[in-house]
Amino acid sequence: MFYYYKKHKTQFEESSENCQEDAYKLLPEPIVILNLDNKIIYLNPEAENMLSCKLRRVMGRDYSEIFTLLNANTGRVLQGVLGGDTSLLRERMTRDCLLQTTMNQTVSIELNLIPLRRYGDQEQDHILLVLDNITERKALESKLSNLETYDGLTRMLNRKSFDAEVKQLIDNAHKHSSKHVLAYFSIDQFQVINDTIGYASGDNLITCMGEQIKNHLYTQLDIVGRVGANEFAVVFCERKLASAIKTIQEILSDVSEYKFMSRGQQYSITMSCGFVVVDQTTTSSTRAISEANTACNLANKRGGNRLSAYKPEDSEIQKMEGNLEWVMILKKALQENRFRMHAQPIHPLKESEFKKPFYHYELLIRLSDEKGNPIAPDEFISAAEYYSMMPELDKWVIRNVLKQISTLPEQSPLPVFAINLSGQSLNDPHFLDFVAKEIKSSGVDPQMLCFEITEQVAVEDLTLINSLMASLKALGCKFSLDDFGTGVSSYGYLRSLDVDYLKIDGSFVKNIANDEVAKTMVQSINQVGHTMNLKVIAEYVENEQIIHLLREMGVDYGQGYEIARPGPLEIVIRNHMLDSHVDEKVAN
């Protein structure tokens, strides 16, 4: 049943029983009442506005002369909804459809059909229709669906959608012995270029390179996606290998001749490419994409601006795939306790709270090599995930964080520390017992702990996640859902997760000042979060303008460089210890 009806159920039922037109006039939803012959006997003011007609002119006329109900998918006249079916008088019905007026205006509506036993002084049965205009909601869902399928920058398929397409092609290859060529492209030295010309120009470069690739796709069958920050993938469907290689070489040649302009300066750009044949021997999309990526990395390593085929017997490819160096690095770093925790504030955006001291943080793991040089988190975390070492890292984080924050005295407000959990840890059957045991032995108030899980991890096994969340929330811990908003399905999953905080994916937040879709997304997620009594956190808060816009929307918390950069956890703890001493002196 539609939202407003649920909220005002008593008012509707009283209206149904007492047939008070004044009650219908007060409702913000369009109301139409028909008799069993489909004749209009009442319209409230909202219905008059929607249908562009007055009750006095249409009373007694068949509803089909005033408006038509259409199937939302086919656009055809809706059958079996109205037409004297007495079964309609026994139960309510709700469905989405299109409403077309005599003025040829079409709007998306949620049609709610409610049987009335009588109306006014008439004893016969009637039907009440609520025509809830959901055009804006449908438009937003369409945008969300596109965001779930396509990369927002290049309008290519995103990694998830590209992977799904490759899976279908592999199934096709197994059934029909068809052959395809999967090519993986990356922009050479992209990080250096990005750091030199800035992120905005870097995004422009990615868009230009995407267009260069799309310009060489000659058939509707070819599939193209953006599968990484500066990486693209193409499947040349049912193309001979020689033809696909010729096209790849043309792409690389044209890119090398392309002159990219940024801030009045010209830059030479090259790309590397690796490819693999997809046929009936291909076992999975993940492996096919990974093999093409490995060949691309080899092409880049050999100097870039070149093409490399995936050859499992190639010694260099074997070395790249079988490189266990990271396993030794991570194991040694754990043994030598070389990991460190940093904390980035998550701070209230409300003006009355904004100037108060920090008390809520996300914890971030950092690693330096044996010489003290920092290693990029993406690099060692990716390696830990690849070699299934994330449970060891997560356990190290939990054990060491609890040890550090156990020194904090009781304070108000109580500091909250958010710890990220990986999917690998959540799938470990012993992980929950480990966490509960560590919390108990540390003496830390569980209310100081908030565990962050990503939306992707959460939806993989809702039953498992809910069981773990219930156990830790029973102790007093909180949960935050990270990277939220990547697809329309997000809203459905959110109903199933008992989280306390909702973190809006930073890819939307960083663009709200100049992208209406991103702004609408943030507003929508914030509204849904608040409707479910969740506290909403916006990531990537990088400037004052973003803070101002988020504050106007009513977003609860912000996290980003404009608020504070990450800093060592020991300094955060020291500052809280100092604040505590000050409070004690004031109290005395």
BAKOL-663126 format. One record per residue (C-alpha): x, y, z. Coordinates in steps of 0.001 Angstrom, whole numbers. Layout:
      c1      c2      c3
       X       Y       Z
...
% end
This chain:
      c1      c2      c3
       0       0       0
    1250    3471    -826
    3090    5457    1843
     545    8186    2507
   -2274    5707    2916
    -263    3761    5485
     525    6943    7370
   -3107    8088    7417
   -4837    4703    7418
   -7330    5680   10104
   -8330    8824    8238
   -8940    6812    5040
  -11014    4213    6836
  -13109    6827    8588
  -13606    8512    5218
  -14625    5180    3699
  -17166    4552    6424
  -18555    8066    6823
  -18165    9176    3212
  -17094   12650    4227
  -15997   14594    1154
  -14340   17184    3377
  -11878   14531    4522
  -10929   13699     943
  -10442   17379     131
   -7737   17621    2802
   -5666   14749    1413
   -2644   15695    -736
   -3151   12707   -3046
   -5559   12729   -6040
   -8760   10837   -5111
  -11280    9460   -7629
  -14457    7564   -6645
  -16248    5376   -9212
  -19416    3359   -9041
  -19527    -216  -10344
  -20350    1050  -13839
  -17042    2942  -13863
  -18887    6281  -13675
  -17130    9113  -11892
  -19049   10285   -8825
  -16295   12219   -7015
  -12933   13945   -7606
  -11050   15774   -4875
   -9214   19052   -5757
   -5880   17240   -6293
   -7533   14884   -8786
   -9099   17847  -10581
   -5628   19395  -10945
   -4041   16175  -12181
   -6818   15440  -14694
   -7295   19089  -15747
  -11063   18968  -15239
  -13766   19928  -12765
  -16015   17452  -10949
  -19189   19229  -12039
  -18263   18682  -15710
  -17313   15005  -15498
  -19658   13616  -12840
  -21531   10632  -14210
  -19172   10121  -17142
  -17154    6951  -17670
  -13628    7338  -16289
  -12159    6219  -19653
  -13466    9458  -21194
  -11353   11443  -18699
   -8219    9353  -18243
   -6675    6079  -19394
   -4537    3652  -17396
   -1585    2181  -19298
     862    -617  -18615
    4115    1033  -17458
    6250   -1388  -19489
    4316   -1764  -22744
    2341    1479  -22883
    -783    -502  -23711
   -4168      28  -22056
   -4212   -1732  -18703
   -6538   -4715  -18755
   -8396   -6304  -15849
   -7961   -3497  -13333
  -11321   -1743  -13748
  -14376   -3068  -15489
  -16955   -4283  -13033
  -14977   -7198  -11605
  -16672   -7809   -8254
  -13480   -9329   -6843
  -12146   -5785   -6647
  -14658   -5111   -3892
  -13119   -7659   -1579
   -9478   -6544   -1452
   -7254   -3553   -2005
   -4790   -3482   -4862
   -1649   -1468   -5588
     372   -1291   -8798
    2535    1111  -10754
    1202    2250  -14126
     877    5253  -16430
   -2025    7666  -16436
   -2865    9490  -19669
   -5268   12447  -19612
   -7447   13816  -22398
   -4800   16535  -22796
   -2333   13735  -23795
    -312   14300  -20657
    1227   11098  -19296
    2444   10682  -15726
    3739    7712  -13763
    1438    6846  -10883
    1089    4360   -8093
   -2530    3253   -8429
   -4151    2267   -5152
   -7598     714   -5494
   -9663     640   -2276
  -13166    -896   -2147
  -15885    1231    -488
  -19034    -452     786
  -21058    2692     193
  -20608    6356    -634
  -22669    9208     814
  -26327    8250     940
  -25862    5592   -1731
  -25991    2027    -451
  -24279     357   -3432
  -20569    -483   -3515
  -17996    1890   -4971
  -14294    1959   -5760
  -11888    4589   -4453
   -8797    5238   -6567
   -5727    7001   -5204
   -3552    8286   -8079
    -186    8919   -6428
    2106   10812   -8846
    5482    9042   -8789
    6990   10616  -11920
    9922   12096   -9994
   10548    8833   -8175
   10545    6888  -11448
   12937    9397  -13011
   15301    9003  -10061
   15048    5208  -10210
   15929    5376  -13895
   18994    7477  -13098
   19942    5084  -10319
   19547    2139  -12663
   21854    3831  -15148
   24369    4502  -12390
   24223     840  -11432
   24950    -202  -15006
   27114    2553  -16479
   30190    4476  -15464
   29119    8039  -14719
   32150    9620  -16376
   32460    7746  -19689
   28925    6290  -20014
   30553    2923  -20657
   29525    -205  -18774
   30972    -247  -15272
   33113   -3128  -14002
   30189   -5087  -12542
   28070   -4804  -15702
   31016   -5570  -17998
   31760   -8694  -15964
   28126   -9797  -16334
   28311   -9368  -20125
   31517  -11428  -20297
   29842  -14184  -18281
   27059  -14372  -20877
   29596  -14518  -23704
   31423  -17373  -21997
   28145  -19282  -21661
   27529  -18626  -25343
   31018  -19850  -26209
   30416  -23084  -24298
   27079  -23706  -26046
   27959  -22660  -29591
   31782  -22881  -29733
   31955  -19167  -30521
   35185  -17174  -30089
   35761  -13629  -28884
   38772  -11438  -28067
   38913   -9641  -24720
   41258   -6633  -24703
   42340   -4708  -21590
   43618   -1108  -21999
   45337    1178  -19494
   46619    4742  -19820
   50413    4706  -19373
   51819    6773  -16492
   48323    7931  -15605
   49090    8656  -11945
   51951   10969  -12894
   49757   12736  -15465
   46886   12999  -12987
   49120   14477  -10285
   50561   16965  -12794
   47398   18287  -14429
   44935   17779  -11567
   41968   15475  -11033
   39496   17474  -13126
   41796   17342  -16158
   42499   13703  -15339
   38792   12951  -15596
   38712   14790  -18926
   41612   12657  -20156
   39790    9458  -19171
   36720   10630  -21092
   38817   11432  -24184
   40553    8046  -24105
   37205    6313  -23719
   35970    8121  -26844
   39099    7082  -28732
   38319    3445  -27973
   34601    3723  -28791
   35414    5362  -32146
   37038    2103  -33284
   34184    -237  -32397
   32557   -1055  -35724
   29819   -3476  -34735
   26891   -3344  -32323
   28063   -6647  -30895
   31288   -5277  -29375
   31168   -4595  -25634
   33140   -1828  -23912
   33491    -914  -20243
   35500    1189  -17842
   36884   -1391  -15444
   39314     673  -13378
   40394    4236  -12640
   42339    4518  -15896
   41492    1150  -17402
   39076      43  -20106
   38104   -3352  -21469
   36631   -4351  -24823
   35212   -7625  -26057
   35426   -7924  -29832
   32518  -10314  -30231
   32809  -13109  -32764
   35778  -11368  -34381
   38724  -13194  -35844
   41913  -12684  -33862
   43676  -10918  -36745
   40812   -8451  -37107
   40717   -7710  -33373
   44487   -7195  -33214
   44324   -4818  -36183
   41666   -2732  -34388
   43655   -2698  -31133
   46758   -1509  -32971
   44732    1251  -34633
   43485    2380  -31219
   47003    2467  -29753
   48320    4313  -32818
   45595    6951  -32757
   46025    7492  -29024
   49773    8023  -29437
   49058   10677  -32078
   46365   12336  -29977
   47410   15629  -28412
   45702   16179  -25105
   45337   19822  -24059
   45081   20961  -20440
   45443   24552  -19220
   46969   25595  -22501
   49623   22878  -22422
   49845   19885  -24749
   50507   16353  -23488
   51428   13172  -25363
   49452   10150  -24226
   50012    6435  -24774
   48145    3312  -23786
   49073    -297  -23164
   46887   -3265  -24042
   46743   -6949  -23233
   44361   -9470  -24714
   43113  -13003  -24309
   40909  -15228  -26461
   37530  -16140  -24929
   36259  -19502  -26136
   34815  -22775  -24861
   37954  -23414  -22779
   37489  -20161  -20796
   36372  -21033  -17280
   35200  -17712  -15828
   34821  -13999  -16572
   36977  -13088  -13573
   39832  -15181  -14860
   39520  -13922  -18439
   39574  -10269  -17341
   42423  -10958  -14920
   44489  -12647  -17651
   43961   -9748  -20052
   44893   -7363  -17231
   48081   -9328  -16530
   49057   -9103  -20203
   48304   -5360  -20157
   50520   -4870  -17085
   53293   -6716  -18880
   52913   -4412  -21902
   53127   -1413  -19572
   56159   -2854  -17787
   57937   -3310  -21130
   57662     415  -21848
   54016    1052  -22661
   52397    1966  -25983
   52369   -1676  -26977
   50226   -4780  -27207
   50815   -8013  -25314
   49032  -11359  -25627
   48329  -13483  -22593
   50577  -16536  -22798
   50539  -18695  -19664
   53907  -20190  -20652
   55544  -16731  -20794
   58102  -16592  -17972
   57368  -12949  -17178
   53621  -13597  -16954
   54315  -16597  -14745
   56439  -14387  -12539
   53721  -11723  -12287
   50999  -14237  -11513
   53035  -16314   -9120
   54810  -13458   -7368
   54634  -14264   -3676
   56765  -11314   -2659
   53758   -9540   -1180
   52962  -12494    1052
   56423  -12258    2584
   56193   -8453    2897
   52872   -8596    4698
   53823  -11484    6961
   57075   -9765    7925
   55282   -6461    8557
   52859   -8265   10881
   55714   -9967   12717
   57609   -6691   13113
   54465   -4743   14002
   55130   -2166   11252
   51497   -1364   10602
   50132    1842   12109
   46595    3150   12598
   45488    6595   11495
   42170    8224   12341
   40083   10642   10256
   37306   12592   11992
   33664   12068   11072
   32152   15314   12282
   28631   16749   12735
   27788   19294   10031
   25141   21167   12024
   26537   24640   12685
   25948   24463   16435
   28009   21240   16582
   30583   21921   13874
   33013   23931   16035
   33031   21400   18873
   35977   18972   19313
   36123   15770   17258
   34819   12607   18883
   33923   10253   15983
   36607    8741   13713
   37178    6244   10921
   40308    4176   11470
   42653    3655    8518
   45567    1221    8355
   48994    2383    7142
   52223     525    6293
   55817    1573    5689
   58590    -527    4175
   61740   -1476    6082
   63312    1888    5181
   60337    3818    6499
   58897    4722    3100
   55077    4660    3019
   53351    1991     910
   50084    3043    -715
   47130    1406    1128
   45505     387   -2172
   48655   -1521   -3044
   49094   -3625      92
   45364   -4048     788
   44826   -5307   -2779
   47654   -7768   -2268
   46216   -8874    1089
   42845   -9468    -560
   44401  -11351   -3472
   46355  -13662   -1143
   43450  -13988    1373
   45365  -12271    4163
   42655   -9758    5112
   41476  -11748    8184
   45016  -11509    9602
   45111   -7766    8953
   41636   -7199   10410
   42556   -9147   13550
   45746   -7096   13918
   43715   -3893   13590
   41093   -4930   16156
   43639   -6189   18669
   45842   -3078   18425
   43008    -536   18287
   41418   -2010   21408
   44768   -1920   23176
   45264    1764   22294
   41788    3066   23091
   41568    1066   26343
   43690    3816   27921
   40988    6438   27344
   39047    7578   30427
   35264    7949   30462
   34266   11045   28502
   31177   12775   27231
   30535   12495   24405
   32015    9025   24280
   34578    8734   21435
   33495    6432   18604
   36012    4581   16429
   34880    2999   13145
   36795    -129   12092
   36537   -1439    8530
   35829   -5154    8143
   36610   -7104    4983
   34383   -9695    3349
   37032  -12349    3937
   36910  -11737    7702
   33136  -11810    7815
   33193  -15197    6095
   35623  -16569    8700
   33504  -18739   11069
   35831  -17929   14006
   35961  -14164   13464
   32952  -13254   15619
   34301  -15204   18596
   37654  -13470   18166
   36088   -9993   18189
   33865  -10699   21208
   36789  -12155   23152
   39080   -9204   22341
   36444   -6646   23370
   35831   -8426   26661
   39518   -8813   27556
   40354   -5189   26632
   37736   -3688   28939
   36760   -1195   26216
   33166      24   26273
   31625   -1609   23146
   29704    1620   22517
   33033    3133   21428
   33199     701   18502
   31514    1020   15139
   32206   -1594   12470
   32086    -480    8839
   31086   -2856    6070
   30751   -1944    2412
   27473   -2299     561
   29082   -4837   -1781
   30179   -7044    1126
   26827   -6708    2892
   24700   -7922      -4
   26836  -10982    -719
   25347  -12887    2231
   22642  -10969    4090
   21904  -13859    6446
   25526  -14134    7554
   25975  -10370    7925
   22754   -9937    9907
   23731  -12737   12272
   27140  -11190   12949
   25657   -7701   13304
   23029   -8917   15773
   25682  -10536   17964
   27963   -7481   18072
   25094   -4999   18439
   23907   -7039   21430
   27248   -6180   23061
   26682   -2477   22360
   28668   -2012   19130
   27345      29   16212
   27470    -594   12461
   27959    1650    9461
   27154     799    5841
   29917    2221    3642
   29935    3170     -76
   26147    3370    -169
   24239    4502   -3259
   25841    2656   -6147
   22541    1270   -7410
   18771    1308   -7123
   18945   -2115   -5459
   20687    -426   -2541
   17375     724   -1094
   15976   -2778   -1042
   18994   -4186     766
   19015   -1344    3283
   15695   -2507    4719
   17343   -5823    5599
   20371   -4400    7430
   20241   -3179   11025
   22869    -456   10652
   23200    2775   12637
   25063    4923   10097
   24738    5278    6339
   27807    6545    4453
   27014    8099    1090
   29471    6992   -1583
   32029    9761   -2057
   31765    9642   -5851
   28404   11400   -5502
   29372   13822   -2732
   32444   15278   -4439
   30376   16368   -7456
   27248   17803   -5805
   28288   21396   -6494
   28258   20947  -10287
   26313   17751  -11043
   22523   17715  -10604
   22337   13914  -10740
   24945   13599   -7967
   23144   16228   -5901
   19805   14459   -6366
   21411   11167   -5376
   22790   12626   -2147
   19447   14236   -1313
   17601   10984   -1995
   19958    8821      84
   19857   11333    2938
   16049   11340    2887
   15843    7540    2843
   18396    7290    5656
   16496    9704    7854
   13186    7983    7094
   14779    4826    8510
   16127    6737   11547
   19752    6365   10467
   22514    8922   10862
   23859    9871    7434
   27556   10470    6741
   28911   12100    3573
   32419   11160    2444
   34779   13224     249
   33889   16554    1872
   36634   18484     117
   35595   22155     261
   33370   24722    1980
   30812   24684    -824
   30182   20972    -320
   29799   21521    3435
   27284   24289    2797
   25210   22153     403
   25263   19124    2702
   24232   21310    5625
   21293   22655    3615
   20219   19086    2838
   20370   18129    6518
   23138   15509    6203
   24269   14633    9727
   28028   14076    9403
   30854   14876    7013
   34227   13268    6427
   36949   14662    4199
   40007   16883    3869
   38036   20109    4352
   37129   18893    7851
   40376   17127    8758
   43004   14882    7222
   43808   11484    8729
   46366   11543   11528
   48091    8984   13778
   45697    7332   16236
   48127    7858   19124
   47865   11638   18649
   44053   11452   18651
   44160    9454   21892
   46662   11901   23446
   44388   14819   22596
   41416   13093   24222
   43528   12390   27316
   44426   16093   27529
   40785   17126   27082
   39828   14738   29871
   42370   16281   32268
   41015   19738   31477
   37460   18562   32251
   38628   17092   35568
   40261   20378   36588
   37122   22323   35716
   34992   19880   37703
   37247   20243   40738
% end
